Amino acid sequence: MPRSIRLPLGAAVLVVNAVQWVVCEAITAAAWTEPPYSYASNYISDLGVPVCGTQFQGRDICSPDHALMNASFMAEGVLFALGVVLLARLVTGRTRRVVLALALAHGVGMVLVGLFHGSRDGVSIGLAIHGGGAAVGILCANALAIVVGSLRSLGLSSAYRVFSITVGTLGLVSEAFVGASAGTAGVFERGGVYSWLLWSSVTGVLLLAGRPRRPAVAERGAA
């Protein structure tokens, strides 16, 4: 695929990816009325649980549009990975391999999140896969933002690179506090997820608005 098509397509995919998540999450949360969904205390994953009842951690869960959220989880993983793969030729060598590995691992993790759900019956194999997929997805996407922020090859400003490193770091820090309080679990989890969604949308918009004016400078590493 020619560079003139690949780069804007990859950028557009990243933007669409972030938008579809936010829209699907809002629609799914709005459909949840008994009890009302809380962005502060409910996990994002609660929106994908296919059965109603009290979750084993004590939260009442009933998500009528769970299929939409699970589809969004999987779509996010595929679109994020696709967008990064399309843009990966901006870098070469070891850095490119790291970027691709992080993007693909994130994609697999998020597909698993959509296929395996939370549970009201306690710890299970499905819940363990769901949790593992979420952990991989969150870690890899935020790490990717940090790695990309360290590069000069995208042809973007130093302000963008500072943004990228900062948002990825804050995402990881926020996720570390998810278990601090039941009343704020949703807030901190979203800090670790919205970080990479914000990074995706900002990166995509900037690339669409002002793509590198010259061939990318390779960030070379050991072969």
C-alpha positions in Angstrom: 0.0 0.0 0.0 1.5 3.4 -1.0 2.6 5.6 1.9 0.3 8.4 0.7 -2.7 6.1 1.5 -1.3 4.1 4.4 -0.5 6.9 6.7 -3.7 8.9 6.5 -5.7 5.6 6.7 -3.8 4.5 9.8 -4.5 7.9 11.4 -8.2 7.8 10.5 -8.5 4.3 12.0 -7.1 5.5 15.3 -9.6 8.3 15.5 -12.5 6.1 14.5 -11.4 3.6 17.1 -11.5 6.1 20.0 -14.9 7.5 18.9 -16.6 4.1 18.5 -15.5 3.2 22.1 -16.8 6.4 23.7 -20.1 6.2 21.8 -20.7 2.5 22.4 -19.9 3.0 26.1 -22.3 5.9 26.4 -25.1 4.0 24.7 -24.6 0.9 26.8 -24.3 2.8 30.1 -27.5 4.8 29.3 -29.4 1.5 28.7 -28.5 0.4 32.2 -31.3 1.7 34.5 -31.8 -0.8 37.4 -29.6 0.2 39.1 -28.3 3.2 37.2 -24.7 2.7 35.9 -22.1 4.7 37.7 -19.0 5.9 35.7 -17.3 6.4 39.1 -17.9 3.1 40.9 -18.7 0.6 38.1 -16.0 -1.0 36.0 -16.1 -0.6 32.3 -16.2 -4.4 32.1 -19.5 -4.4 34.0 -21.1 -3.1 30.8 -20.2 -6.3 29.0 -21.6 -8.8 31.6 -24.4 -10.8 29.9 -26.4 -11.7 33.0 -28.1 -9.6 35.7 -27.4 -10.0 39.4 -25.0 -9.0 42.1 -21.5 -9.4 41.0 -19.2 -11.3 43.3 -17.5 -8.1 44.4 -20.8 -6.7 45.6 -21.9 -4.5 42.6 -25.4 -4.9 41.2 -25.0 -5.5 37.5 -27.6 -5.5 34.7 -26.4 -4.4 31.2 -29.1 -4.8 28.5 -26.8 -3.8 25.7 -23.9 -5.9 26.8 -23.5 -7.3 23.3 -22.8 -3.8 22.0 -20.0 -3.2 24.6 -18.4 -6.5 24.0 -18.4 -5.9 20.3 -16.8 -2.5 21.0 -14.1 -4.1 23.1 -13.2 -6.4 20.3 -13.4 -3.7 17.6 -11.1 -1.5 19.7 -8.5 -4.2 19.8 -8.6 -4.8 16.1 -8.8 -1.2 15.1 -6.0 0.0 17.4 -3.7 -2.8 16.2 -4.6 -2.1 12.6 -4.0 1.7 12.9 -0.6 1.2 14.5 0.4 -1.4 12.0 -0.4 1.0 9.2 1.7 3.7 10.8 4.5 1.5 11.9 6.6 2.1 8.8 7.4 5.5 10.3 10.0 3.7 12.3 12.3 0.8 11.7 14.6 -1.6 13.5 14.1 -2.6 17.1 11.7 0.2 17.8 9.4 -0.8 15.1 9.3 -4.4 16.4 8.5 -3.1 19.9 5.7 -0.9 18.6 4.2 -3.7 16.6 4.5 -6.2 19.4 2.7 -3.8 21.9 0.0 -3.0 19.4 -0.7 -6.7 18.5 -0.6 -7.8 22.2 -3.1 -5.0 23.0 -5.3 -6.1 20.2 -5.3 -9.8 21.4 -6.0 -8.6 25.0 -9.0 -6.5 24.0 -10.5 -9.3 21.8 -10.3 -11.6 24.9 -12.0 -8.9 27.0 -14.9 -8.9 24.6 -15.1 -12.7 24.3 -14.8 -13.5 28.1 -16.8 -11.5 30.6 -17.0 -10.6 34.3 -18.9 -12.9 36.5 -21.5 -12.8 39.4 -20.4 -16.2 40.5 -16.9 -15.6 41.7 -13.5 -16.3 40.1 -13.6 -18.5 37.0 -11.4 -19.4 34.1 -13.4 -16.9 31.9 -13.0 -14.1 34.4 -9.3 -14.8 34.7 -8.9 -14.6 30.9 -11.0 -11.4 30.9 -8.8 -9.9 33.6 -5.6 -11.0 32.0 -6.7 -9.6 28.6 -7.6 -6.3 30.2 -4.3 -6.0 32.0 -2.4 -6.8 28.8 -4.5 -4.4 26.8 -4.1 -1.5 29.3 -0.4 -2.0 29.9 0.5 -2.4 26.2 -1.5 0.6 24.9 -0.1 3.0 27.6 3.4 1.7 27.1 3.0 2.2 23.3 2.1 5.8 23.9 5.2 6.3 26.0 7.4 4.6 23.4 6.0 6.7 20.5 6.5 9.8 22.6 10.2 9.1 22.7 10.5 9.1 18.9 11.3 12.0 16.7 10.4 10.1 13.5 6.7 11.0 13.4 7.7 14.5 12.4 5.5 16.0 15.1 6.3 18.6 17.7 8.1 18.2 21.0 4.8 19.2 22.7 3.1 16.1 21.2 5.9 13.9 22.4 5.6 15.3 25.9 1.9 14.7 25.7 2.3 11.2 24.5 4.7 10.2 27.3 2.7 12.0 29.9 -0.7 10.5 29.0 0.8 7.0 28.9 2.5 7.4 32.2 -0.7 8.8 33.8 -2.7 6.0 32.4 -0.4 3.4 34.1 -0.4 5.3 37.4 -4.2 5.7 37.3 -4.6 2.0 36.8 -2.5 1.2 39.8 -5.1 2.9 42.0 -8.1 1.0 40.7 -8.4 -1.1 43.9 -7.9 1.8 46.3 -11.6 2.4 46.9 -14.8 0.7 45.6 -16.4 4.2 45.1 -13.6 5.3 42.7 -12.7 2.1 40.9 -14.4 3.3 37.7 -12.7 6.6 37.8 -9.2 5.1 38.1 -9.9 2.4 35.6 -11.1 5.0 33.1 -7.9 6.9 33.7 -6.0 3.9 32.5 -8.2 3.4 29.5 -9.2 6.9 28.4 -5.5 7.7 28.3 -4.8 5.5 25.3 -8.2 6.5 23.7 -7.1 10.2 24.0 -3.7 9.3 22.7 -5.2 7.5 19.7 -7.5 10.4 18.8 -4.9 13.1 19.2 -2.3 11.2 17.3 -4.7 10.5 14.5 -5.9 14.1 14.2 -2.4 15.5 14.2 -1.2 13.1 11.6 -4.2 13.9 9.4 -3.7 17.6 9.9 0.0 17.7 9.3 1.6 14.5 8.3 5.5 14.3 8.1 6.7 16.6 5.3 9.7 14.4 4.7 10.5 10.7 4.8 10.5 9.4 8.3 13.8 9.3 10.1 14.4 5.8 11.2 14.9 5.1 14.9 17.5 2.4 14.5 18.2 -0.3 16.9 20.0 -3.6 16.8 18.9 -5.9 14.1 
